[in-house]
Amino acid sequence: MSKESKKLIANNKKAFHDYFIEEKFEAGISLAGTEVKSLRMGKCSIKEAFVKIEKGEVYIYNMNISPYEKGNIFNKDPIRTRKLLLHKQEIRKLIGKQKEKGYTLIPLCIYFKGSLVKVEIALAKGKKLYDKREDIAKKDARREAERDFKVKNLY
């Protein structure tokens, strides 16, 4: 069996800035037909999205999928709650980890895996302000070092 291609739809860059990513999970997502068509056109945002576990089921909130232009009456609410599809043991593991202080579930990216829409969710711990500043300082230092290296190699 050949490796299936992944086509990225939406990415949550802010997640890596605001959280320490502990563990990643791949989940399927329950969607309507017009939502899938809208996703194929790349009309999706997960910047404000978050994941919650309720009664043993996993849901994603505030994920915005723009209405499909030709969908008329079949279009659903753009920011409705959608169910994520995970194995029972993965859900149990997430429930156990989430009970620990400071852990939360956030979506990292949405992509097509073959013809299926998948969401990569992460078990994450929130960063403090000084952690964010530290990360920014490291990025600036790395960027400066790369710039110096490039200048030295030009001459």
TAHUDA-V550213 format. One record per residue. N is the residue number from 1. RES is the residue in one letter. PHI is phi in whole degrees, -180 to 180 (none if undefined). PSI is psi in whole degrees, -180 to 180 (none if undefined). D_CENTER is the distance of its C-alpha to the mean C-alpha in whole Angstrom. Layout:
# TAHUDA-V550213
n=[N/N]
res=[RES/RES]
phi=[PHI/PHI]
psi=[PSI/PSI]
d_center=[D_CENTER/D_CENTER]
This chain:
# TAHUDA-V550213
n=[1/2/3/4/5/6/7/8/9/10/11/12/13/14/15/16/17/18/19/20/21/22/23/24/25/26/27/28/29/30/31/32/33/34/35/36/37/38/39/40/41/42/43/44/45/46/47/48/49/50/51/52/53/54/55/56/57/58/59/60/61/62/63/64/65/66/67/68/69/70/71/72/73/74/75/76/77/78/79/80/81/82/83/84/85/86/87/88/89/90/91/92/93/94/95/96/97/98/99/100/101/102/103/104/105/106/107/108/109/110/111/112/113/114/115/116/117/118/119/120/121/122/123/124/125/126/127/128/129/130/131/132/133/134/135/136/137/138/139/140/141/142/143/144/145/146/147/148/149/150/151/152/153/154/155]
res=[M/S/K/E/S/K/K/L/I/A/N/N/K/K/A/F/H/D/Y/F/I/E/E/K/F/E/A/G/I/S/L/A/G/T/E/V/K/S/L/R/M/G/K/C/S/I/K/E/A/F/V/K/I/E/K/G/E/V/Y/I/Y/N/M/N/I/S/P/Y/E/K/G/N/I/F/N/K/D/P/I/R/T/R/K/L/L/L/H/K/Q/E/I/R/K/L/I/G/K/Q/K/E/K/G/Y/T/L/I/P/L/C/I/Y/F/K/G/S/L/V/K/V/E/I/A/L/A/K/G/K/K/L/Y/D/K/R/E/D/I/A/K/K/D/A/R/R/E/A/E/R/D/F/K/V/K/N/L/Y]
phi=[none/-78/-72/-76/-80/-113/-116/-68/-106/-142/-129/-108/-67/-65/-60/-72/-80/-94/-136/-90/-85/-91/-148/-115/-133/-102/-128/-80/-138/-87/-131/-89/-59/-69/-67/-65/-63/-65/-66/-61/-86/80/-97/-153/-139/-125/-62/-97/-75/-146/-118/-131/-109/-131/53/76/-124/-105/-127/-111/-112/60/-83/-99/-112/-59/-62/-72/-57/-96/-86/33/-71/-85/-66/-101/-62/-59/-115/-72/-76/-123/-85/-99/-109/-132/-73/-56/-68/-67/-64/-61/-63/-64/-62/-61/-69/-70/-69/-67/-66/91/-88/-143/-111/-134/-81/-97/-157/-123/-151/-93/-117/70/-104/-95/-92/-123/-121/-97/-107/-129/-87/-132/-120/-63/-90/-84/-60/-69/-66/-64/-62/-60/-62/-63/-62/-63/-62/-62/-63/-64/-62/-64/-64/-64/-65/-62/-61/-64/-64/-64/-76/-73/-92]
psi=[129/156/129/146/148/125/113/135/-54/148/144/84/-32/-27/-41/-24/-37/-15/154/121/118/-51/145/146/145/127/146/169/138/116/161/163/-43/-29/-40/-42/-40/-38/-38/-29/-1/23/83/147/134/22/-44/6/150/163/137/150/123/124/42/9/149/131/149/131/155/20/122/113/112/144/142/129/-41/15/-18/-112/-16/-10/141/172/128/-33/37/162/134/144/136/146/110/161/152/-43/-32/-41/-43/-41/-44/-41/-45/-45/-37/-24/-24/148/133/-7/143/164/128/147/135/-46/161/135/163/131/99/-120/1/145/127/151/132/114/154/143/117/157/132/142/148/167/-41/-29/-41/-43/-40/-45/-43/-42/-42/-44/-44/-43/-43/-44/-42/-43/-42/-39/-44/-43/-43/-43/-42/-37/-18/-32/none]
d_center=[27/25/22/20/18/14/14/11/10/8/6/5/9/10/8/10/13/13/12/14/11/14/12/10/10/10/10/12/12/15/16/19/21/21/17/17/19/17/14/17/18/14/15/11/10/7/8/10/8/9/10/13/16/19/22/21/18/14/13/10/12/12/10/12/14/17/20/21/25/27/26/28/29/26/23/21/20/17/15/17/15/14/14/12/15/15/18/21/21/17/17/20/19/16/19/21/18/17/21/21/21/19/16/13/10/6/3/2/3/6/9/13/15/18/18/16/12/10/6/5/5/7/11/11/15/15/17/20/22/24/21/19/23/23/20/21/25/24/22/25/27/26/26/29/30/29/31/34/34/34/37/39/38/39/43]
